[in-house]
């Protein structure tokens, strides 16, 4: 009797975990495969001061033949202003963990949670947060950069806290290009 009860509990736990690991019927374990393709749209860049600007943006996700890697290319602009970032998305040390290899000696940690790939890093003291939310037929892209704004606290048993001020924000809704 106890064995049947434990089996029923185990089946319930597996069902609950399966529901948590699925979004709109797509198993998250299928990332990045279920989101392979090309996505295009317009990116809007703005900050606390100054006028916003817009430019074309592309993201392409494709398997690399013969390797456990994915081409993860980001393109900003067009024509003479076109900038291609030909990165690779590599598996990390555990499920849901990835590495973004910029192919120049820089490898960033990333994690896929829910329907979103997150990465956070610093460049010359500035904090950068990147978010790619995969929606099936679109990707919501957002990158924020923050400059150090100095420490606060550190008195009367309060810990010292480093603060950052928003420097810039880039956002785009990239639609999947039909094959």
C-alpha positions as CSV (number, residue, x, y, z in Angstrom):
1,X,0.0,0.0,0.0
2,X,2.8,2.4,0.9
3,X,4.5,1.6,-2.4
4,X,1.4,2.6,-4.4
5,X,1.1,5.8,-2.4
6,X,4.7,6.7,-3.0
7,X,4.3,5.9,-6.7
8,X,1.2,8.1,-6.9
9,X,3.2,10.9,-5.2
10,X,6.1,10.4,-7.6
11,X,3.8,10.5,-10.7
12,X,2.2,13.7,-9.3
13,X,5.6,15.3,-8.8
14,X,6.8,14.4,-12.3
15,X,3.5,15.9,-13.7
16,X,4.0,19.1,-11.7
17,X,7.6,19.4,-12.8
18,X,6.6,18.8,-16.5
19,X,4.1,21.6,-16.2
20,X,6.6,23.9,-14.8
21,X,9.1,23.1,-17.5
22,X,6.7,23.8,-20.3
23,X,5.6,27.1,-21.7
24,X,2.8,27.2,-24.3
25,X,3.4,23.5,-25.0
26,X,7.1,23.9,-25.7
27,X,9.4,22.0,-23.4
28,X,12.1,24.3,-22.1
29,X,14.5,21.5,-22.4
30,X,14.1,22.0,-26.1
31,X,15.9,25.4,-25.9
32,X,17.6,26.4,-28.1
33,X,16.4,23.9,-30.7
34,X,12.7,24.9,-30.6
35,X,13.6,28.6,-31.3
36,X,16.0,28.1,-34.2
37,X,15.6,30.7,-36.9
38,X,16.1,34.3,-37.9
39,X,14.3,37.2,-36.2
40,X,14.2,40.8,-37.4
41,X,12.9,44.1,-36.1
42,X,13.7,47.6,-35.0
43,X,15.8,48.3,-31.9
44,X,15.2,51.5,-29.9
45,X,18.1,52.9,-27.9
46,X,17.6,55.5,-25.2
47,X,18.9,56.8,-21.9
48,X,17.9,59.2,-19.2
49,X,19.1,62.1,-21.3
50,X,19.1,62.6,-25.0
51,X,16.9,61.7,-27.9
52,X,16.1,58.0,-28.5
53,X,17.4,56.4,-31.7
54,X,16.2,53.5,-33.8
55,X,18.0,51.0,-36.0
56,X,17.4,47.6,-37.7
57,X,18.3,44.6,-35.6
58,X,18.5,40.8,-36.4
59,X,19.1,37.7,-34.3
60,X,19.8,34.3,-35.8
61,X,20.0,31.0,-33.9
62,X,21.1,27.9,-35.7
63,X,22.9,24.7,-34.9
64,X,26.6,24.4,-35.7
65,X,27.1,21.2,-37.7
66,X,29.1,18.5,-35.9
67,X,29.4,20.4,-32.6
68,X,27.3,20.8,-29.5
69,X,27.0,24.5,-30.2
70,X,24.6,27.0,-31.7
71,X,25.4,30.0,-33.9
72,X,24.0,33.0,-31.9
73,X,24.4,36.0,-34.2
74,X,23.2,39.5,-33.5
75,X,23.2,42.2,-36.2
76,X,22.8,45.9,-35.5
77,X,22.1,48.4,-38.3
78,X,22.4,48.1,-42.0
79,X,24.6,49.1,-44.9
80,X,27.8,50.9,-43.8
81,X,26.6,50.9,-40.2
82,X,26.0,47.2,-40.1
83,X,27.7,45.5,-37.1
84,X,27.7,41.7,-36.9
85,X,28.3,39.9,-33.6
86,X,28.9,36.3,-34.5
87,X,28.7,34.6,-31.1
88,X,28.2,30.9,-30.2
89,X,25.8,29.6,-27.6
90,X,27.4,26.6,-25.7
91,X,25.9,24.3,-23.1
92,X,26.9,25.2,-19.5
93,X,27.7,23.0,-16.5
94,X,24.0,22.0,-15.8
95,X,20.6,22.1,-17.5
96,X,19.4,25.6,-18.2
97,X,22.9,27.0,-18.0
98,X,24.7,28.3,-21.1
99,X,27.9,30.1,-22.2
100,X,27.9,32.8,-24.8
101,X,31.2,32.7,-26.5
102,X,32.0,36.0,-28.2
103,X,34.8,34.3,-30.1
104,X,37.4,36.9,-29.0
105,X,38.4,35.4,-25.6
106,X,35.3,36.6,-23.9
107,X,32.8,34.0,-22.7
108,X,29.7,35.1,-20.8
109,X,27.6,33.0,-18.3
110,X,23.9,32.8,-19.3
111,X,20.8,31.0,-17.9
112,X,17.6,30.0,-19.5
113,X,14.7,30.5,-17.0
114,X,11.0,30.2,-18.1
115,X,11.1,31.5,-21.6
116,X,14.0,33.9,-21.2
117,X,17.8,33.7,-21.7
118,X,19.5,36.0,-19.1
119,X,23.1,37.2,-19.0
120,X,24.8,39.8,-16.7
121,X,28.4,41.0,-16.9
122,X,30.6,44.1,-16.4
123,X,32.6,46.0,-19.1
124,X,35.2,48.4,-17.7
125,X,33.2,48.8,-14.5
126,X,29.8,49.2,-16.2
127,X,27.1,46.6,-15.4
128,X,25.3,45.1,-18.4
129,X,22.2,43.0,-18.2
130,X,20.9,41.2,-21.3
131,X,17.5,39.5,-21.7
132,X,16.2,37.5,-24.7
133,X,12.6,36.4,-24.1
134,X,11.6,33.7,-26.7
135,X,7.9,33.8,-27.6
136,X,7.8,31.3,-30.4
137,X,7.3,33.6,-33.3
138,X,9.2,36.5,-31.7
139,X,12.0,37.5,-29.4
140,X,11.8,40.4,-27.0
141,X,15.3,41.7,-26.6
142,X,16.4,44.1,-23.8
143,X,19.9,45.2,-22.8
144,X,20.5,47.7,-20.0
145,X,23.8,49.3,-19.0
146,X,24.5,50.9,-15.7
147,X,27.4,53.1,-14.6
148,X,28.8,52.8,-11.0
149,X,27.1,55.5,-8.9
150,X,29.1,54.9,-5.8
151,X,28.7,53.1,-2.5
152,X,26.1,53.9,0.2
153,X,25.6,52.5,3.7
154,X,28.5,51.0,5.6
155,X,27.6,52.7,8.9
156,X,25.6,51.7,11.9
157,X,25.7,48.0,11.1
158,X,24.3,48.6,7.6
159,X,26.3,46.8,4.9
160,X,28.0,48.9,2.3
161,X,26.0,48.7,-0.9
162,X,27.3,49.6,-4.4
163,X,24.8,51.4,-6.5
164,X,24.5,51.8,-10.3
165,X,22.8,54.5,-12.3
166,X,21.0,53.6,-15.6
167,X,23.2,54.7,-18.6
168,X,21.4,53.3,-21.6
169,X,18.6,50.9,-22.6
170,X,18.0,49.0,-25.8
171,X,14.8,47.2,-26.6
172,X,13.4,45.4,-29.6
173,X,10.6,43.0,-30.6
174,X,12.1,40.8,-33.2
175,X,9.7,38.8,-35.4
176,X,10.5,35.4,-36.7
177,X,11.3,35.4,-40.5
178,X,9.3,32.8,-42.3
179,X,11.4,30.2,-44.1
